[in-house]
Amino acid sequence: MATLVLAAVCTLLVLVLPALSKEFTDEVIPKGQTERIVPLALVGLGAIALRQVLFTLRTVSNNVFEQKVVHDLRTELYGKIQRLPLRWFDNQPTGDIMTRVASDVPAMERVIIEGLDQGLSGVLQFVVVFGYLLTQHAGLTLLTVAPLPVVALAVRIYQKRVEPKYKAASEAGSALNSLLHDNIAGIRQIKAYTVEPEELERFDRRSRDVQTAQLSVVKANAVIWPFVSLVAESGIVLTIAFAAWWICRGTATLGTLSAVLMSWGLLYDPVSRVNPLTQLFTAGIVAGKRVFAVLDQTDEANFAEGGRLEELKGAVRFEGVAFSYGGEVPTVAGVDVEAQPGQTIALVGPTGAGKSTLLNLLTRFYEPDSGRILLDGAPVSGMSKEWLRDRIGYVTQESFLFNASVRENLTVAKPGAEDEEIWAALESANAAEFVRRLPEGLETVTGERGTRLSGGERQRLSIARALLKNPPILLLDEATSAVDNETERLIQEALERLRADRTCFVIAHRLSTVEKADRIYVMERGRVVESGRHGELLAMGGLYARLCAGGLKEEAAVSA
């Protein structure tokens, strides 16, 4: 409301100069009223100064509101992204998500703040100046605005045709950001395989796509806006010509012409904003559609809502579970796996057998296509995902660390954990010694994705994070894959002490880890083909025996 009042006062002040021009032309100069020159000039200067002060206040007010809106909208979008299911992320490039948050939100906001502000103030100024001109000379006023219908039609045609061009430019920029994100994340692989020239060529192609899309927009602007200016400025020629005729006939004065000519700039100032505002609105509409395409997605179901067991013992059962990531061939099919409270279950099998998929289904990152998973006899499908995941510790293959301190990376699992708890978890994961050697100990920043640490150090911190959570169910997806034999031995000792009080699912590539499990499930092509204890499976002479004969340590033998 305050901004609108400021805009109205600023608009009224613009009429001071045309009025002064007419007064000087019709009264002061012809009548030699020299004593009025200085007072009238001071009035004009005062009006200009006051208008600029009010404009400054309006700009500050708009910017404060603008930044609040950007913050709120960006936060809402990020919150929505966090509530989306993993299936959405599987099909959405990271660079595209980043573009929507970092670029599309400000573009959308500019429509809401700058567009509406400039648009409303422009309409207000046009109405006020147009009304003033009508009081001066109705004929000249109508001649001045005669080109506007042609301008409106041209702008409408432009907006309809240029929106697809803005959309193509936005999508090309997102594709470029996605490629850049992937290449920076995979810079070690690029350097290791010396494919810098090939990746530069790929980047060059994506960059040229952006260039082509942007040039398409520029060309459209280069054609339409000179035409709009030509049509709009033709009005001033008509105004001068007819004003000369009317002045000669005595139906208008030089002062009237002076006021009209000075007001013409004020009248067409809002029209001159049509170019940037149309581009702003078009880009904002495209950005808004991309933002709302995310906001309109369905949240992950049953995140906070759902059942919660009063006491979780840790009995897990997969009954005829089948699942596919979207292909025709199921990733897992007809899987039956059972774990009693406190048992350690090992999952082994060739690459792509579906072992990691079972863990993803247990955490409800994905939902089974058929079959069911029971926790203490209750279907997990009816449980709150938030409650369920709070009671599961998950150490994944990638050992992901945030670009934050060691402490912050660990307390993700247990916010507010005391130092004693943190060091106990580090000791259990055999990570305390190297953390103490870090320059700032627990406060040392690990780098993006933990790049300042070795693979084994990242793995041990991931294990410590899961142990700090102290969950009743522990999922270890090749949790010791990046540590040496001695470190693995120490970690195994720590894990064995913890297994008595929790149910563990272990995907491992080392025989020493597998043979101590209470039960081993051997998977191949998404199905359980064998199950039993280590000795029983060896006696069968099947797939497990063949894997053991190969040492059960080939990477191809266990990756899921």
GULUMVEX-972366 format. One record per residue (C-alpha): x, y, z. Coordinates in steps of 0.05 Angstrom, whole numbers, plus 5000, padded with zeros to 4 digits. Example, Ala and Ser with C-alpha at 12.3 -4.5 7.8 and 13.67 -1.06 7.14 Angstrom:
<recs>
524649105156 527349795143 
</recs>
This chain:
<recs>
500050005000 505650485019 509150344953 502750494914 501951164951 509151344935 508051164862 501851604859 505352204889 511252114842 506552084783 503052734803 509753084810 511552934737 506053414716 509654004747 514654064689 509454074632 505354584672 511555014682 513354964608 506455224589 506755774641 513556014615 511255984542 504356304548 505356784607 512356924631 515857024564 510457394525 508957854584 516157954607 514757704678 522057634696 520557654770 516956974764 522756604730 526656434794 520656224836 517855784780 524755474769 525355324843 518454994842 520854554784 527354374820 523554224884 518753774847 524553404815 528253324881 522053094919 520452594863 527352294867 527052234942 520351884938 523051444882 528951244927 524251064984 519950664936 526050294909 528550114978 521649885000 520849454937 527749144945 526548955017 519948634998 523148314937 528647974976 523547715027 519347414971 525447094938 527646795004 520746525020 519646244951 526545934946 525745625015 518845354997 521645044933 527544734969 522944465023 518544164969 524543844935 526443515001 519443225007 519542894938 520642144930 527141874904 523941654839 523242394821 530742504831 532341894788 529542254727 531642964743 538643224727 542043564786 543844174744 536544264724 534344254797 539744764814 537545214757 530345204782 532345414852 537945904835 535446224770 528046074759 525846324827 528947024818 526147064747 519246884773 519947374830 521847944784 515047864751 511547904818 515548494845 518848894789 513748724736 507648894777 510949514808 513349784741 506949574707 502249894759 506350534765 506550564689 499050494682 498051014737 502851504703 499551394635 492551524663 494652144701 498552454643 493052264593 487952604637 492353224642 493153254566 485653204556 484953844597 489954184552 487453974483 483153364468 484953334394 492453334406 491652824461 487952334415 493152424360 498652274411 495551604431 493251404361 499050914350 497650524415 492750004386 498149804335 503249764391 498649324434 497348854376 504848794360 506548644433 501148114437 503747754375 510847814401 509147514469 505546924438 511246754391 517146884436 514946464497 517345804465 524046144450 524846334523 523045634543 528145334496 533445814523 531845624595 532144884580 538744964542 541645324602 539244774649 542444244604 549044634605 548744684681 547443934687 553443774644 557844254683 555543954749 557043244725 563843424697 566143794759 563743224803 567242724758 573643134745 578042574772 575142084722 575942584666 583242684683 584541954697 582041754627 584942384594 578342554561 579043304571 578543454496 572343024488 568943334548 570844034524 567543854457 561243624494 561144264534 562244674471 556144344438 551744484499 554345194502 552845294428 545745044442 545045594494 548046104445 543145904390 537145924437 539146614465 540446894395 533546664375 530647094431 535247674413 533147654340 525847664358 527048274403 531148614349 525348574300 519448764343 521849334386 524649794331 517849704297 514249884362 518650504370 517350704297 509850664307 509851004375 514251584354 510051704292 504951984341 509452574358 510052754284 502452754277 501853164340 506753704317 503553744248 496453824273 498754284329 501854754278 495254754240 491154904302 495955444326 495455784259 487855764264 488056024335 485055414369 491455234406 497355614436 504855504435 504455384510 499454824497 504154514445 510054594494 506154234549 503853684502 510753564474 513753524544 508053074567 509052624507 515452354538 511852244603 505951914568 510251444528 515151294584 510450734608 509950504535 517550474530 517349994589 513349504547 519649224516 523349034581 516848864617 514548394562 521248044563 520948034639 513947744639 515447234585 521746984619 518046994686 512246584659 517046054633 520746054699 514246024738 511945424699 518445064715 517945244789 510745034795 512244394757 516144214820 511444514871 505644134839 509043464847 506042994898 509942954964 512942304986 507141925016 506741735089 512942125109 510442395176 503642045174 502941305188 503640785241 509040765294 510840155335 511040265410 517139825415 521539615356 524838935366 527838895296 524538285263 524538395187 521137975135 520838045059 514937655030 514737554954 517638244942 518338484870 520739154845 523039494781 526340174772 522140264710 524739754661 521039144635 525538664672 524538694748 530538864791 528138384845 522537874838 519237404888 524437534943 523437225011 528337435065 527637395140 531637675198 530137555271 531638105322 539138165333 541037735273 546137925221 543837765150 548937765093 546837895021 551737654968 551337554893 553837814826 553338524801 546138754791 543238184833 538738684871 542138684939 542439444948 535339484921 532739074980 535839565029 532740144991 525939804996 526839685071 528140425083 522140575037 526340994990 522240604939 515840194946 515239464923 511139334860 508438714894 509438314957 510538635025 515738785078 514138675151 517438985212 515738615276 509938315238 507038985215 507339205142 512239775133 507740065079 503140325133 508640625176 511141335178 517441385136 520241905183 519341445242 522140845204 528341185178 529841475247 530640765270 535140525214 542540665206 544740635134 551940635109 551740675033 557040494981 558741214964 560641445035 557742135022 560142715065 557543425065 562144025054 562044155129 566043995191 567143285217 562543455275 556943705230 557543085185 556842635245 551243005282 546842935220 545242265252 544042555321 543343305327 546043575392 550342965407 555443075462 562943025448 563342395489 558242055444 561742295381 568542035403 565541375425 562541275355 569241475324 572940985368 568140425349 569140575275 576640615284 576441345262 578441705326 585841675313 585842015245 580642525267 585242735324 590742835273 586543305231 588544045235 582344255273 579943585298 572343535298 571844235268 575944055206 571944165142 571843525101 571143875033 565743774980 563643034982 569242925032 574843034981 579843255034 579742555064 581841885036 576741375015 577940965077 577241565122 570741765090 568141055098 569941035172 566441705184 560241435150 560440825195 561441275256 555541685235 551141065233 553740825300 552541505332 545241425313 545240765351 539240485312 535839815324 536739645250 543439735215 544439705140 551639635115 552239665039 559539475029 561239885090 568339625093 569839645018 574540235023 578740035083 584839605089 584938915121 587339155189 582139715192 576739235170 578638755226 577939315278 571339545248 568738825248 570438755321 566539395336 560639165294 560538485327 559838815395 553939215369 550338655332 547638335396 542738895404 540839055332 538638725267 544038795213 543638725138 550538685107 552538705034 559938515034 565338304986 569937975037 569137265062 571037475133 564837905136 560037415105 561936765140 560137045209 553037225189 547236865222 544236745153 546736865083 542136995023 545336894955 542037294900 542537254825 538537644773 533837934826 532137274860 534436904921 537636264894 540736004959 540336145033 543435855096 549635905139 556635925111 558135185120 551334965093 552035375030 559035115018 556434405023 551134564969 556634694918 552435234884 553535964868 555936144938 561035594936 563535854869 563936564896 567836314957 572535924911 574036594878 575436894946 568837274950 572837904940 571938054867 568438734860 564038434806 561637914855 558138374901 556239054873 548739154869 
</recs>
